[in-house]
């Protein structure tokens, strides 16, 4: 721990000759190797502690500036070693400043009274009129926020979460702010009650008030020109640039906001991007992306979502105000100039085109196209399974995870197919068959959720869903077989049985984390009963559930396979297993060929050579080859029994 001493009279005289003054020199303490050489025109009041100033900063263009204090006023401030603070127009008050900090050309930096630095701010997410508030804090994960938002019918849970968060907020409340080591603050206006983590860069920012910037050395935060923010938390690895304005917002890890984006009462979790447009009262789960000036996201819940230019939603019908909200489940996209009138719910990995005002719920028809024609919504079930864009998205999301590998707050599952979407497909198959049976096989169209499904779309949807279900269940079966040790069919039967604690029953998507509902319910019960009372313990439980995903997935797949294929996996023959694997192989190749043909549409006949050499096209062909060889390998293993 650093020790400090009083100034000597010689040092006081030297500081006075350098144009410095103090309301009480006895309240100024310095480190053992302190020197007055690099302190000019500084005014001190309250309790002051100063480190040593030995280092030079090398700025862009090769300019050098020696550490020290130049033309500054400090009140109740501790300054670490090798800091350079110059040209503070007003003053810095009530701050602990770390080592190697560079502050230049700022107006004012102060902590005024007791502050929680943005922790404890209530964000009126989804419903602007209130009732679904999320309390933000430094360690907020997408999953905890989801519980606070979507479990409002459980007041005991919400109360327990508020109590746990309240304890955290109380722990960070202080009358002294902090600026971490390695921070740069330059050409900046008003900073009040803001806690700034290490290695953060704040350059040209206009105003920051009541917030925490949780920058780290491994994942620094950058705030740029003309940014204005009030009542906020910004997490590690994020950047907020170029005229962004935000109020009552949580900006999660590795998010990017820029180009005059505007946001209020919104939550942005891992790897979100927002540029040019607006957000109001949105729950932006991981990888929510919007780039366009004319795009408004309002009162919606999203994840892995891409908003087209001119996308818009309405959260009121000019009656009781903005009381409605909606959801685009994971992976949904909106095309240019799309419009959705809330309340509505769009199924996972679906594409929305045109204007939709009939409040559809297509959550049991994932991977669909929703296309408006003459004010009618036409649904094409499963059509997005053959889209090259869907597959490209699934490949790029893990590659574009910019979060530091250390201390990730959000649990994110990148899988395109999972128990969550397969259970929806199984529901979708039942819905489509029921529509066909009730209206008749010869009917040209079917009515579902105030929308229309053409007969050709219904039949194709059944085919697409069937292939995807076979692909997923086969993937799970083959993975289990390849990971198991067995000598004969009896030992294989034993190896296939899962001893996972959870997996059976309904699965849920908790803002990017896919898990058995029973596992999440167990966590909720532990919070409600008081067995989980700490925000970090809650994050750790979510992480534990996420880490066991594949064990839980197999337990679910095991039960579904028995129902779907009408088999008993405890007694299944090798021949029947080979039949299921053959079915899997056919579905994998069938879906890949559909994607291959969809990719071909981007190329003219004269550029087929370019098409064949396209990296994505080559990866599809390679995927077919690899999966075919894997299927053949497993078949060879089983044919010996």
N, C-alpha and C positions, 0 to 999 in steps of 0.2 A: 504493500500500500504506500502511495506517495506521501511523503512528509513535506510540510510547509513551515516556513519561518516568517517572522516579521521583517519588514524592510529596515535596512540600516539608514541612519541619517544621511550618509553619503549617497545612497541610492535614491533617497527622497529628493535630495538636492539635485542630483543628476536628472531625475524625471521632471522636476520643475524647470530646469534649463531647457529640456526638450519640449516645453509647452504643455506639460501634463498638469493635472490638478486632481484633488480628491477631497470629498467632504470630510473624510476622516482617514488619514494615512495609516492609522493604527489598525484599521479594518482591512487593509490590503496585505495579503500574505503571498509569498512566492516560494517556488521550489529551490532546492539547495544550489543548483547551478544556474539560477536566474541572472540575466544581465539586462541592464537598462538601455543598451545600445540601440535596439530596434523598436523602441516605443516612442512615438511622436504624437503630440497633440491628442492625448487620451485623457478622458475625464472618468473618474471613478466615484461611485457612491454605493452605499451598502457594503455587504461582505464580498470581497473580491479575492480570488485565488488565481495566480498566474504561473504557468509552466515556463520552461526554457525555450528560447527562440534561436535555434541553431541551423535550421534547414532552409534551403532555397526551393521554391516552387518553379518548375519549368512549364510555362504556359504554351498554348498553341502558337505556332509560329516561331518558337524558340525564345520568347520573352521570359526573363527570369525575375522573380520577386522574392525577396528574403522574408522569411517568417517574422512576425512582429505585429504590433498594434499601431495603426496610423489613422488619425482623424476618426476616433470612435468614442462613444460614450457607453460605459458599462455600468449596470446596476445589479447587484447581487448575482454576479456571474463568476463561474469557474472556467478558466481557459486552459486547455491541455498543452502539451509540448508541441512545438513546431507548428503553431497555427499562424496563419496570416489573415488578419482582420483589418480591412481598411475602407474608409469612406462610407461610414454608416451615417445616413442623413439625420436620423433621430437618435435611437438608442437600442441597445440590446439589454433586456431585463429578465432576471430570474431564469437563467439557463445554466446548465452544466454542458460545457463544450469539450468534446474529446480531443484526441491528438490529431495532428496533420489536417486540420480543418482549414479550408480556404473560404473566406467570406469577403465579398467585395461589392461595393456599389449597391447597397440595400437601403431601404427606407427604415423599417423598424422590425425587430424580432422580439416578441415579449410573451411571457406567461403572466396572465392577469388573474389573481386569485386561485382558488382550487380548480383544477381541471382534470378531466379524464381523457383528454386528447382524442375525442371522437368515440371512445369506448362508451357504450350505453346509449348511443343515439338510436332512436326508433325510426325504422324505415317502413313507410306504408306501402309495402309491396303488393302488387296485384290489384288490391282494392284501394283506390285513392281516398275513399271516404273513411278508411280505417277499419279495424277489426282483424287485420292479418299482419300486424306489425312484426317485424323481425328486429331484435336488438342486436346491433353489430358490435363486434369487439375484435381484438387483434387475432384471435385464434379461431374465428368463425370458419367452419367448413360448409361446403355446399350441402352436406348431409344434415348437419344440425339445423341449418337454415330451412331445409325442406321440412323437418319435423315441426319447427315453429310455424311454418306457413300452412302446411297441408294437414296437420293434426290438430286444428283449432277446436275440433269437437272433443278433445281430451284436455280439459282445463287443468287437470292435475299435472299432466306432462308439461304443458306450457308454463304453468306456475313453477314447477321444479327447474325447468331450463332457465327461466328468468332469475330464479334464486341463485343458481350456479353462476350464471353470467354476472349477476350483481356482485357476487363475491370477487370475481376477477376484476370487474370495473373498480371496485373499492381498492383493490390491491395496486392498481396503476394510477390512482388519483393522487395528484401532487400539486403543490404550488410552484414547483420548479420543473421546467421543461428540459429535455435533453437533445443535444445534437451529437450524434455518434462520430467516432473517429473516421477520418478520410472523407468527410462530407465537403461538397462544394456548393456554395450559395452565392450566385452572382447576378447582378442587374435585376434584382428582385424587389418587389414592393412591400406589401404588408403580410407579415407572418405573425399570427397570434394563436397561442395555445396549440402549438403543433409540435409533436414529438417526432424527431427525425433520426432514422436508423443510420448505421454506418455505411459509408461509401455512396450515399445518395448524392445525386446532382440535381440542383434546382437552379435553372438558368433562364432568366427573363420572365419568370412567373409573376403574375400580377398580384394575386391575393390567395392566401391560404389561412383558413380559420377553423379551429377546433377539429384537429385530426391527428392521425398517426400515420407516418410513412415508415413501414417496417422493412426498410432496406437492409441488406446484409452484404458482406464482402463477396460471397459466392453468387449472390443474386441482387445486384444493386438496382435501385429505382431511379428513374429519370423523370423530372418534371420540366417542361419546356416553356416556350415563349407564350405569354398572354394567357396562361392557364389560371382559372379562378375556381377554387374549391372551398366549400363550407361543410362542416359536419360529416366527416369521412374517415374511412380506413383505406389505406393503400398497402397491399401486400408485396412481398419480395418479388423482384424480377419484372415488375411492371413498368410501363412507360406511359406518361400522359403528356401530350405534346400539342403545340400549335393551336392555341385558342380554345381548348376544351373547357367547358364549364360544367360543374357538377355540384350537387348539393344533396345531402342525406344519402350517400352512396357508399357501398362496400365494393372495392375494386380488388379482386383476388389475385392470386399468384400468376405472374407472367401474362398479365392482360396488357393490351395495347389500345389506348384511346387517343385519337388524333384528329387533325383537320376539322377543327371547330365543332366537334361532337358535343352534344348537349344531353345531360342526363340528370334526372331527379328521382328521388325515392326508389332507387334501383340497386340490385345486387348483381355483380359480375363475378363469376367464379373462373377457375383456372383456364388460361389461354383464350379468353374472350377477346374479340376485336371490335371496336366501334369507331367508325370514321364518318364525318360529314353529316350524319343524320341525327335523330333524336331518340331518346328513350325516356319513358315515364312509367314508373311503378312496375318495372319488369323484373322477373327472376331469370337472369341469364345464366343458366347452368353452363358447365364447361364447354368450350369451343363454340359458343354462340358468336356468329360473325355477321356484321352489317357494315357495308362500305359506302353507301350511296347517299347523296345529299337529300333526296326526296323521300327517304325511308323513315317511317315512324314505327317504332315498336312500343306498344302501350299495353299495360295490364295483362301481359302474357308470361307464361312459363315456357322456357326453351332449353334445349341442350343439343350440341352437335348440329346446330341450325345455321343455315345460310340464307340471309334475307336479300331478295332481289331488289333492284332499284324501284322506288315507288311503292314498296310494300307498306301496307297500312292496315290498322285494325281500329275498330270502334268499341269502346267499353261502356257506352251508354246509348239509350234509344230515346233521348230527349224527354224522359219522364222523371225518373228518380235520380238522375245524375249518373256519374261514372261508377256504377256499382258492379259491373260485370267483368269477368275475366275469362281467359281461355288458356289452352295448352296446345302447343305443338310438341308432340312427343319426340324423343331423341331422333336426330338425323333428318327431321323434316326440313323441306326447303320451300321458299316462296319465290315464284317467278316474278318478273318485272310487272309492276302495276297490279299486283294481287291485292285483294281486300277481303278481310274476314270480319264479320259482325259477331262479336262475342255475345253470349257465351257459345263456345264451340270447342271441340277437341279433335285434333288431327292425329291420326295414327303414326307410329314410328316410321321413319325413312320414307315418308310420303312427299309428293310434290303438289303444291297448290298453285293453280293458274286461274286468273280471272277473279271475279267478284262473287263472294259466297255469303249469303245473308240468311240462310235457313237453319243455322245453329246445328250443323251436323256433328255427330260423334262417330268418327271412323276409327276409334282406337282398336277395334277388333278386326280391322282390315289394314294391317301395316303394309308398307311398300306399295302404296296405291298412288295413282294419279287422281287428283281432284280438279276437274276442268269445267269451267263455266261456259255454257252455250245458251244464249237467249235467256239469261237469268235463271237457268237451271244448272244444278251441280251434277255432273256426270262422274261417276266413280269407276275407276279401272283397277280392280283389286290385284295386288301383287305385281303390277306392271313395272314397278321400279326395281324389282329383283333382276331384271335383264338390262338395267341401265348401266352403261359404262361409268357414268358419273358417280353412282352409288358405290361401286367397287373402288373407284379412285379415292373417294372420300374416306372409305374405311382403311385404305392403305396409308393415307397421308396423315390422319389424325395422330397416331403414335409418333410419327416422325416429326410432327410439328409441336410436340409437347416441349415447351421452352422452360418449364419449371426446373429449378435446381433439384438434383436428386436427393438433397438433404431436406428434411422437414416439409414434406408435401402435405398440405392441409386437406385437399379434396381427394377422395377415393374415386378413380375414374376407370371404368371398364370400357375398352375400345371395341369389344366384339360386335361384329355385325349381326351374327346369329347367336341367340342366347335363349335360355328358358323363358325369359320375359317376352321376347317377340315370337318364339315358337308357340307359346301358349295362346298368344293372340291369333296366330295363324290357325291353330286348331279350332279356336272359336270362330274364325272367319270361314273355315271350311264348313262348319255346321250351319252358319248363317247363310252361306251361298247355296248349300244343298237344300236348306229349308225354303229359301226364296224360289228355287227351281221347282221344288215339289209342290209348293202351294200355288204358284202362278202357272205352272205347267211348263214342260220342257220346250214346247213350241213358242212360248211367249217371246216377243222381240225385245222386251225390256222389263226391268223389275224395279220396284220402288223400295228404297232403303234409306232411312234417316233423312227424309225429305229430299233425297237425291235419286238419281236414276243410274241403274247398272244395265248396260246393254247385254243381250244374251251372249254375244261373242266375248265380251269382257268377263262375264261370269265364268264361262267355260275355261277361258285362258287363266283366270284367277285360280280356279281349282287346280289346274295343271302346275302353275307357278308355285302355289303353296305346297302342293304335294311334293315337288322336287326339293323345295327348301327344307321341309320337315324331314324327308329322307336324308338329305345332306347333313343336317345337324345331328340327327340321331345316329347316323352312321359315323360321323366324326367322333362323337362321344364314345361309341362302341369300339372303334378301332384304336382310339387313344388308350382306352382302358385295357384292351387286349395287349397292346404293345408295351404297356407299363407293368403288366402282370407277369408273374412267374408261374408256369404250370407245365405239367408233364403229360396230362391226359385231359379228356373232356370233363371228368369229374372235378379235377383241381381247377380247371378253368371256370366251372360253375361257381366254385367257392371264391375265386379271385374276383369275379364280377360283382359279388355282393358288396355293397357300400356300408361302412360303419360311420358315415358322417352324421353329425348331430342334427343337421338341417338339410333341407333340399326338397322334400316332398311338398305338394300343395302349390299355392299361388306364389308367383315371384313378382317383385316390384322393382321399379327403376327409381332410386332415391337420388335424383339430381346427378346422374352420371354413374352411380354405383348400382350394379344389378345384384340382387340378393333375394333369398327366400323371405317371404313376408314373415314367416314364423321367427326367423333370426332377428329381424328388425323389431318384431313385437316383443321378443325377449329383452332386447336392449331398452325399449320403451318401458317395459315393466320394471326393469332395474332402476331406471331414472325415477319413475313414479313412486317406487317403494323406498327410495332413499339409498339404495345400494350403490348407485352411481351419482356422485354429487359434485364432481370436479370436471371442468370443461376439457381438460387434457385426457382424463379417463374416458370421457365420452368419445373423443376423437380416436383414442386407442382402440376402443371397442369397434367402431366403424372400420378401422384399419384391419382388425382381426377378422371381421366378417368378410371383408374384401379379399384378404389373403387366402381365404379358404374357398374362393369362388369355384374352382374346378372340382373340388371334392363334393361341394353341394350340387354342382351342375350334373355330375354323374349320377348322384342319388336320384335326382329328378328325372333324368333321361332314362334310367333303369325302369322306373315305374311307368313312364309314358310309353316306352317301347313295348312293354308287356300289354298295355291296353291297345295301343295303336296297331301293332302287328299281331295281336292275339296270340302271344307266345308266353311260355313260362321259362324265364331265363335260368331258373334253377335246374331245369331239365332239358333245355334246348339242345337239339342235335347239332353236330358239326355241319351237316348238310344245310340245316335251316339257317345257321349263322352265315354260311357261304352265300345263301340266297339273299340275306339282308345286306351283306357287303356288296354283292353284285348290284342290288338295288341302289345302294349308296353311290357306287361307281358310276352307274348310269345317270343318276341325278346330278352329280358333280360335273360330269362332262356335258350334260345337257344344259345346265345353267351357264357354264363357261362358254359354250358355243353360242348361246343367246347373247352374252356380253360381247363376244367376238364379233358377231354380226352387227350389234349396235355400234361398236367402235368403227366398223367398216363404213358406216354412214357419213363419218367425218371426212372421208376421202373419195375423190372422184375416180373413175375407172382408169384415168391416165396416171394416177399416182399410186397404183397398187404396190409398187416396189417400196415406196415410202411408207405405206401402210404396214407392210410385212416387217419392216425394220423399226417400226415405232416401239419404244421401250415398253409401253404398257401392253401393246399387242403381243410382244414377245413374252412378257411375263404371264399373260393368259395362257399362251401355248405351253410355257414351261410348267404352269400350275396343272394343266391337264396331264402332262407327262409325269410329273412327280406323283400326283394323286393316283394315276393309273398304276404306276409301279408300286406304290404303297398298298393299293388294293390287291394287286397280284401277290405281293409278299405275304399279306395276312391270309389270303386264300390258300397259299402254299403251306403255311403253318397249320391251317385247320384241316386240310385234306389228308393229313397223316393220321387223323383220329378215326 
